[in-house]
Amino acid sequence: MRILVAGGAGYIGSHTCKTLAQAGHEPVVYDNLSLGHAESVKWGPLVVGDLADQALLEATLREFQIEAVVHFAAKSCVGESMQEPMPYFINNSVGTTRLLDAMLRCGVSRIVFSSTCAVYGVPDFVPIEETCPTRPINPYGETKLAIEKMLHWLGVLHGLRWISLRYFNAAGADPAGELGEEHDPETHLIPLVLRAAAPGTARLQVFGTDYPTPDGTAIRDYIHVTDLADAHVMALAALSADPVNDCFNLGTGQGTSVMEVLATVAAVTGWPVRHETVARRPGDIPILVAKTDKTAQHFGWRPRRSSIQTIVQDTWNWECRAARAGLRP
Ligand SMILES: NC(=O)c1ccc[n+]([C@@H]2O[C@H](COP(=O)([O-])OP(=O)(O)OC[C@H]3O[C@@H](n4cnc5c(N)ncnc54)[C@H](O)[C@@H]3O)[C@@H](O)[C@H]2O)c1
């Protein structure tokens, strides 16, 4: 299939383009390069454009005879969304409205959407099932939930076929070393811990050691980016076979604490991570771990590279390449 990959110059989008191409699809990236990188687009054409530009979206869908969309394009920093919510509402929710309208006008009826565990807010219990209440505690999560509701209604009223994948914590890098995580600023724990492990860098701050967890630090469900990419290919296949129209968790079901990440980084790099413990960050949730049975049942998907050791090793390999290329100190 010819697939429009909105946000395909970004971290998860670029890895997914590689997997799509390996599965025989033709990815066409649509990205405004606000956060992504043109050099990460290696498996098909890049159209530089914004979600807000509906005319360009429609022209792109028609020119490339697009059959389905995978939609990663978003601003996704939780803290930033609490400081400045309006760019999140405009970019994520309004932007996606433009994309969906363009799809309907061009007769493109299938979409896989990047959602997040942030739609759940503070869960009543873990592991979190898709049936748990959705009560976002920040504007970022709220934008994703709003989009899921749009997808629902467009499915009911216009026959849109959609799957929303609610990722937990994406991490890792392409095992072949062609791609990795390049956010600026980086806010994700594993690259930050790896950078803090290197000699001569600032101490890592560990936020909160008094959570109700075995070592007192927050627990997250880390999922390797190539496992996420596989799930998108499977979701597209499922959409082609059947109108699934539903939300699915993408995690491993295994939680890893901040201190366990630090210990794994020390084991992989050989350097202990110099760190200091500080107070909890407001809004951080103690434990976020997915229940993934529904995803496994529907798509036959299982994570393959998502042990914390493999995630850290692949990220470390990417960080070393980036340092050699002069992108890091
Ligand atoms: N990284 C994670 O752990 C994680 C977890 C849950 C959900 N998600 C979601 O997955 C998606 C991808 O995340 P990522 O980490 O790869 O992010 P990213 O920032 O690396 O990639 C997003 C891409 O979208 C592009 N983009 C943003 N707004 C755009 C617009 N208006 N028009 C065109 N392009 C635009 C950016 O330039 C970038 O290339 C996002 O939707 C994010 O909310 C990510």
The ligand as a MOL file (V3000), in Angstrom:
LIG
                    3D

  0  0  0     0  0            999 V3000
M  V30 BEGIN CTAB
M  V30 COUNTS 44 48 0 0 0
M  V30 BEGIN ATOM
M  V30 1 N 7.7080 9.0180 22.2430 0
M  V30 2 C 6.8400 8.4790 23.1100 0
M  V30 3 O 7.2250 7.8880 24.1360 0
M  V30 4 C 5.3600 8.5710 22.8360 0
M  V30 5 C 4.4800 8.0030 23.7650 0
M  V30 6 C 3.1040 8.0660 23.5100 0
M  V30 7 C 2.6460 8.6620 22.3490 0
M  V30 8 N 3.5250 9.2230 21.4670 0 CHG=1
M  V30 9 C 2.9830 9.8470 20.2480 0
M  V30 10 O 3.6430 9.2850 19.1400 0
M  V30 11 C 3.7900 10.2560 18.1130 0
M  V30 12 C 5.2260 10.3050 17.6640 0
M  V30 13 O 6.0670 10.5860 18.7850 0
M  V30 14 P 7.6130 10.8810 18.5690 0
M  V30 15 O 8.2870 10.6480 19.8700 0
M  V30 16 O 8.0860 10.1820 17.3640 0 CHG=-1
M  V30 17 O 7.5590 12.4510 18.3080 0
M  V30 18 P 8.4910 13.3560 17.3660 0
M  V30 19 O 8.3900 14.7330 17.8930 0
M  V30 20 O 9.8500 12.7520 17.2400 0
M  V30 21 O 7.7570 13.2660 15.9550 0
M  V30 22 C 6.6170 14.0260 15.6380 0
M  V30 23 C 6.7730 14.4790 14.2000 0
M  V30 24 O 5.5980 15.2070 13.8250 0
M  V30 25 C 5.9970 16.3860 13.1290 0
M  V30 26 N 4.9180 17.3630 13.3210 0
M  V30 27 C 4.4710 17.8890 14.4920 0
M  V30 28 N 3.4600 18.7320 14.2520 0
M  V30 29 C 3.2620 18.7520 12.9090 0
M  V30 30 C 2.3560 19.4340 12.0620 0
M  V30 31 N 1.4560 20.3100 12.5470 0
M  V30 32 N 2.4130 19.2070 10.7450 0
M  V30 33 C 3.3230 18.3430 10.2270 0
M  V30 34 N 4.2130 17.6600 10.9760 0
M  V30 35 C 4.1810 17.8660 12.3150 0
M  V30 36 C 7.3110 16.7850 13.7530 0
M  V30 37 O 8.1110 17.5980 12.9110 0
M  V30 38 C 7.9610 15.4250 14.0040 0
M  V30 39 O 8.7240 14.9930 12.9030 0
M  V30 40 C 3.2670 11.5570 18.6730 0
M  V30 41 O 1.9620 11.7490 18.1980 0
M  V30 42 C 3.2710 11.3240 20.1670 0
M  V30 43 O 2.2640 12.0680 20.8000 0
M  V30 44 C 4.8620 9.1900 21.6850 0
M  V30 END ATOM
M  V30 BEGIN BOND
M  V30 1 1 1 2
M  V30 2 2 2 3
M  V30 3 1 2 4
M  V30 4 1 4 5
M  V30 5 2 4 44
M  V30 6 2 5 6
M  V30 7 1 6 7
M  V30 8 2 7 8
M  V30 9 1 8 9
M  V30 10 1 8 44
M  V30 11 1 9 10
M  V30 12 1 9 42
M  V30 13 1 10 11
M  V30 14 1 11 12
M  V30 15 1 11 40
M  V30 16 1 12 13
M  V30 17 1 13 14
M  V30 18 2 14 15
M  V30 19 1 14 16
M  V30 20 1 14 17
M  V30 21 1 17 18
M  V30 22 2 18 19
M  V30 23 1 18 20
M  V30 24 1 18 21
M  V30 25 1 21 22
M  V30 26 1 22 23
M  V30 27 1 23 24
M  V30 28 1 23 38
M  V30 29 1 24 25
M  V30 30 1 25 26
M  V30 31 1 25 36
M  V30 32 1 26 27
M  V30 33 1 26 35
M  V30 34 2 27 28
M  V30 35 1 28 29
M  V30 36 1 29 30
M  V30 37 2 29 35
M  V30 38 1 30 31
M  V30 39 2 30 32
M  V30 40 1 32 33
M  V30 41 2 33 34
M  V30 42 1 34 35
M  V30 43 1 36 37
M  V30 44 1 36 38
M  V30 45 1 38 39
M  V30 46 1 40 41
M  V30 47 1 40 42
M  V30 48 1 42 43
M  V30 END BOND
M  V30 END CTAB
M  END
